[in-house]
């Protein structure tokens, strides 16, 4: 089966089989003509006000360092007592490498000549009910690029990924204090179905 991001280069113009090339989307210039690096993986689609942010599959060698750095803020926002250290980074990199090789995981990056966003999706199955569902395991957007609709685009990618695999329910967890994330998820159609309660002792 062809990857979802592959589209025909030509489309049929009329019944005479005359073919017209579909206009190519804007692309990040490569080092050959601009000094900017080439994309490590093909763009699935182009986003952002200028159409120059590539949504593409995660590439471990090119992206792991940046994605690990995102986690310092991501985890600190959700877990105030969290401390990012070398042990966490090593463990997270290990999990990323395993997930990148697992067809039940979808890892995607927003690229603007460097990674500026990341989403990690997982197809799960309940061992008691056999229900298959999608889980948004991790979402990060660089602070300076928030508020530009990129998070919503990442959530649309989650929907596309899950639907393409026959999954009809998606879930995620978020800390109440992370108000921006809560608003994004609500805007993306997520509703609260369960409460996780905590008591200080």
C-alpha positions as CSV (number, residue, x, y, z in Angstrom):
1,X,0.0,0.0,0.0
2,X,1.4,3.4,-0.9
3,X,2.1,5.9,1.9
4,X,-0.7,8.4,2.5
5,X,1.6,11.3,1.5
6,X,2.2,10.0,-2.0
7,X,0.0,11.6,-4.6
8,X,-0.1,11.2,-8.4
9,X,2.3,13.6,-10.2
10,X,-0.2,13.9,-13.0
11,X,-4.0,14.2,-13.1
12,X,-6.3,13.6,-16.0
13,X,-7.4,16.8,-17.7
14,X,-9.9,15.3,-20.2
15,X,-11.1,12.2,-21.9
16,X,-8.3,12.4,-24.5
17,X,-5.9,11.3,-21.7
18,X,-4.0,14.6,-22.0
19,X,-2.1,14.9,-18.8
20,X,-1.3,18.1,-17.0
21,X,1.3,18.3,-14.3
22,X,-0.1,19.1,-10.9
23,X,1.6,22.2,-9.5
24,X,4.2,21.2,-6.9
25,X,3.8,22.6,-3.4
26,X,6.3,25.1,-2.1
27,X,9.3,23.4,-0.6
28,X,12.2,24.3,1.7
29,X,15.2,25.1,-0.4
30,X,18.2,22.7,-0.1
31,X,21.7,23.4,0.8
32,X,22.6,23.3,-2.9
33,X,20.8,26.5,-3.7
34,X,20.3,28.4,-0.4
35,X,22.5,27.1,2.4
36,X,19.5,25.5,4.1
37,X,19.5,21.8,4.7
38,X,17.4,19.4,2.7
39,X,14.5,17.5,4.3
40,X,15.6,14.2,5.8
41,X,12.2,12.6,4.8
42,X,9.7,13.7,2.2
43,X,7.1,16.3,3.2
44,X,3.5,14.9,3.5
45,X,2.1,18.5,3.3
46,X,3.2,22.1,3.8
47,X,1.8,24.3,6.5
48,X,2.2,27.7,8.1
49,X,1.4,31.2,6.9
50,X,4.1,31.1,4.3
51,X,3.6,27.4,3.4
52,X,7.2,26.6,4.3
53,X,6.7,24.3,7.3
54,X,6.9,20.7,6.3
55,X,4.9,18.0,8.0
56,X,7.0,14.9,7.5
57,X,7.8,11.5,9.1
58,X,10.2,11.4,12.0
59,X,13.8,10.5,11.1
60,X,15.7,9.2,14.1
61,X,19.2,10.4,13.1
62,X,18.1,13.8,12.0
63,X,15.4,14.5,14.7
64,X,16.1,12.6,17.9
65,X,18.3,15.4,19.6
66,X,15.7,18.1,18.9
67,X,12.7,16.0,20.0
68,X,14.5,15.0,23.2
69,X,15.1,18.7,23.9
70,X,11.4,19.4,23.5
71,X,10.6,17.1,26.4
72,X,12.2,19.3,29.0
73,X,9.4,21.9,28.6
74,X,6.7,19.3,27.8
75,X,7.3,17.3,31.0
76,X,7.9,20.3,33.2
77,X,4.6,21.9,32.1
78,X,2.7,18.7,33.0
79,X,4.8,17.5,36.0
80,X,6.2,20.4,38.1
81,X,8.6,18.1,40.0
82,X,10.1,16.7,36.8
83,X,13.9,17.2,36.2
84,X,15.2,16.6,32.8
85,X,18.6,14.8,33.0
86,X,20.9,12.5,31.0
87,X,19.2,9.4,32.2
88,X,15.8,10.6,31.0
89,X,17.2,11.7,27.7
90,X,18.9,8.3,27.1
91,X,15.7,6.4,28.0
92,X,13.5,8.7,25.8
93,X,15.9,8.2,22.8
94,X,15.7,4.5,23.3
95,X,11.9,4.6,23.3
96,X,11.9,6.8,20.2
97,X,14.2,4.4,18.3
98,X,12.0,1.4,19.1
99,X,8.8,3.3,18.2
100,X,10.3,4.4,14.9
101,X,10.6,0.8,13.9
102,X,7.2,-0.3,15.1
103,X,4.3,-0.1,12.6
104,X,1.8,0.6,15.5
105,X,3.5,3.9,16.1
106,X,3.4,7.0,14.0
107,X,6.0,9.7,14.6
108,X,5.9,13.0,12.7
109,X,7.8,16.2,12.8
110,X,7.2,19.8,11.8
111,X,10.2,21.0,9.9
112,X,11.2,24.6,9.1
113,X,14.8,24.0,8.3
114,X,14.9,22.4,11.8
115,X,12.4,20.5,13.8
116,X,9.9,22.9,15.4
117,X,7.2,20.4,16.4
118,X,6.7,16.7,17.1
119,X,3.8,14.3,17.6
120,X,3.9,10.6,18.6
121,X,0.9,8.4,17.9
122,X,0.2,4.9,19.0
123,X,-2.3,2.2,18.0
124,X,-3.4,0.5,21.2
125,X,-5.6,-2.5,22.0
126,X,-7.4,-3.2,25.3
127,X,-6.4,-6.7,26.4
128,X,-9.8,-7.2,28.2
129,X,-12.2,-5.9,25.6
130,X,-10.0,-6.1,22.4
131,X,-11.0,-2.5,21.6
132,X,-8.5,-0.8,19.3
133,X,-8.0,2.9,19.8
134,X,-5.5,5.6,19.0
135,X,-3.5,7.3,21.6
136,X,-1.7,10.7,21.3
137,X,1.4,9.9,23.3
138,X,3.3,13.1,22.9
139,X,2.9,16.5,21.3
140,X,5.4,19.3,21.3
141,X,5.5,22.7,19.5
142,X,8.4,25.1,19.9
143,X,7.3,28.0,22.1
144,X,8.0,30.7,19.6
145,X,5.8,28.9,17.0
146,X,2.7,28.4,19.1
147,X,-0.5,30.2,18.4
148,X,-0.1,29.8,14.6
149,X,-2.4,26.8,14.0
150,X,0.4,24.3,13.9
151,X,-0.9,22.3,16.9
152,X,-4.3,21.9,15.2
153,X,-2.5,20.7,12.0
154,X,-0.7,18.1,14.1
155,X,-4.0,16.9,15.6
156,X,-5.4,16.6,12.1
157,X,-2.5,14.4,11.3
158,X,-3.4,12.3,14.3
159,X,-6.9,11.9,13.0
160,X,-5.7,10.9,9.5
161,X,-3.2,8.4,10.9
162,X,-5.8,6.7,13.1
163,X,-8.5,6.6,10.5
164,X,-6.2,5.2,7.9
165,X,-5.7,2.2,10.2
166,X,-9.3,1.6,10.9
167,X,-9.3,3.2,14.3
168,X,-12.5,5.1,15.3
169,X,-11.6,6.3,18.8
170,X,-8.7,8.5,19.9
171,X,-7.6,9.2,23.4
172,X,-5.0,11.3,25.2
173,X,-4.0,12.5,28.7
174,X,-3.3,16.0,29.7
175,X,-2.6,17.9,33.0
176,X,-5.3,20.4,34.0
177,X,-2.7,23.0,34.6
178,X,-1.6,22.9,30.9
179,X,-4.4,25.1,29.8
180,X,-3.1,25.8,26.3
181,X,-3.0,22.0,25.6
182,X,-6.4,21.5,27.1
183,X,-7.8,24.2,24.8
184,X,-6.1,22.7,21.8
185,X,-7.5,19.3,22.5
186,X,-11.0,20.5,23.1
187,X,-10.9,22.6,19.9
188,X,-9.8,19.3,18.1
189,X,-12.9,17.5,19.3
190,X,-11.7,15.7,22.4
191,X,-14.1,15.5,25.4
192,X,-13.4,14.5,29.0
193,X,-14.5,10.9,29.6
194,X,-12.6,10.0,32.7
195,X,-11.2,11.8,35.7
196,X,-7.8,10.9,37.3
197,X,-8.0,12.1,40.9
198,X,-5.2,12.9,43.3
199,X,-4.9,13.5,47.0
200,X,-1.9,15.0,48.8
201,X,-0.8,13.0,51.8
